[in-house]
Amino acid sequence: MSQLLTRRRFLAGLIAAPVLTGLYTWRIEPTWVEFVRRDLPIAHLPPALAGKTLVQLSDIHIGPQVDDDYIAGIFARVAALAPDFVVHTGDLISYVGPKSLEQARAVTAGFPRGKLGTFAILGNHDYGRNWSEPAVARKVVNLLSHAGCTVLRNQAAVVAGLTVVGLDDLWGGRFSPERVLPSLTPGAPALVLSHNPDTCDLLGWFGYQGWILSGHTHGGQCKPPFLPPPLLPVRNRRYTAGEFALADGRKLYINRGVGHLLRVRFNVRPEVTVFTLTHA
């Protein structure tokens, strides 16, 4: 009798394990956001900016797969931090039609703002279906602008002595660093936003030596323990999530994103990054 009970418990465990794992990857981790806190050392940072906070949001994917209340809750938590800067590194929406823009209009009413500046760039999904609808991208820009966010499209803005550069999207066919990077003063404090980390391997950085903040990968969304994620939307497979040192002195940080295209995450929690600006 005891052997029979032991066998039944063993079989029940075999059945329960994948069910519980599936529920976790579907119902818990996709909205179990992690606020990652770390320093962001910038060369020649103006003394007045030392200790200021910069929050990076990325890949929110407002649309049918991501719950509006979940996003609103994250916006409220970020706003409660009273950050000095807020940057969004692309893929505000997952476009499935005009209703996506109406949904985004309501959700972005609560978009958190930085005390000194609020900036965004576009990602491939902001360019509509197959990243081929520039009219959709223009509407996303308008949405963000109405929410108090300055959208940089191969442009730069200077705030309190720090230059924030926003590069347009690679897959959307608008990545043009030559339009803005040559105008930077060598050695001046700067920060670049570029949605797709593959752009770091392209030519045209014109000697830029600072940080690049990216998103796009979602960290792979599902990562087996001790193994790289099997699915990554990048050519350079080492670009998963977190910090990377590049060969020419630049540094890259890849945010895991807030949202998802499919409601599934495993070992790759959604992320909001809270940087503290420091002197390099």
SULFEN-V715557 format. One record per backbone hydrogen bond with DSSP energy under -0.5 kcal/mol. CO is the residue of the C=O (numbers start at 1). NH is the residue of the N-H. If there is no record, write none. Layout:
CO_NH + CO_NH
This chain:
1_5 + 2_6 + 3_7 + 4_8 + 5_9 + 6_10 + 7_11 + 8_12 + 9_13 + 10_14 + 11_15 + 12_16 + 13_17 + 14_18 + 15_19 + 16_20 + 17_21 + 18_22 + 19_23 + 20_24 + 21_25 + 22_26 + 23_27 + 23_28 + 24_28 + 24_29 + 25_265 + 28_31 + 29_32 + 29_270 + 31_33 + 34_36 + 34_272 + 35_37 + 36_274 + 38_276 + 40_278 + 42_45 + 42_280 + 46_49 + 46_50 + 47_50 + 49_52 + 52_277 + 53_84 + 53_85 + 54_56 + 54_275 + 55_57 + 55_87 + 56_273 + 57_89 + 58_258 + 59_259 + 62_94 + 63_66 + 66_63 + 67_71 + 68_72 + 69_73 + 70_74 + 71_75 + 72_76 + 73_77 + 74_78 + 75_79 + 76_80 + 77_81 + 78_81 + 78_83 + 79_82 + 83_115 + 84_116 + 84_117 + 85_55 + 86_119 + 87_57 + 88_121 + 90_59 + 91_61 + 92_62 + 93_95 + 97_96 + 97_100 + 97_101 + 98_101 + 98_102 + 99_103 + 100_104 + 101_105 + 102_106 + 103_107 + 104_108 + 106_109 + 107_110 + 108_111 + 117_86 + 118_150 + 119_88 + 120_152 + 121_90 + 123_126 + 124_127 + 125_95 + 125_128 + 127_133 + 128_131 + 129_132 + 133_136 + 133_137 + 134_138 + 135_139 + 136_140 + 137_141 + 138_142 + 139_143 + 140_144 + 141_145 + 142_146 + 143_147 + 144_149 + 145_148 + 149_151 + 150_120 + 150_152 + 151_153 + 152_154 + 155_166 + 157_159 + 157_164 + 159_162 + 162_159 + 162_164 + 163_165 + 163_191 + 164_157 + 165_167 + 165_193 + 166_154 + 166_155 + 167_195 + 169_174 + 169_175 + 170_173 + 174_176 + 176_179 + 177_180 + 177_181 + 180_183 + 181_184 + 185_188 + 189_163 + 190_211 + 191_165 + 192_213 + 193_167 + 195_197 + 195_215 + 196_199 + 197_200 + 198_201 + 199_202 + 205_208 + 210_251 + 211_192 + 212_214 + 212_253 + 213_194 + 214_255 + 215_217 + 217_220 + 218_221 + 220_222 + 221_266 + 224_227 + 230_232 + 232_234 + 235_237 + 236_239 + 238_240 + 240_219 + 242_254 + 244_246 + 244_252 + 246_249 + 250_246 + 251_212 + 252_244 + 253_214 + 253_255 + 254_242 + 255_218 + 257_271 + 262_264 + 266_223 + 270_34 + 272_36 + 272_274 + 273_56 + 273_275 + 274_38 + 275_54 + 275_277 + 276_40 + 277_51 + 278_42
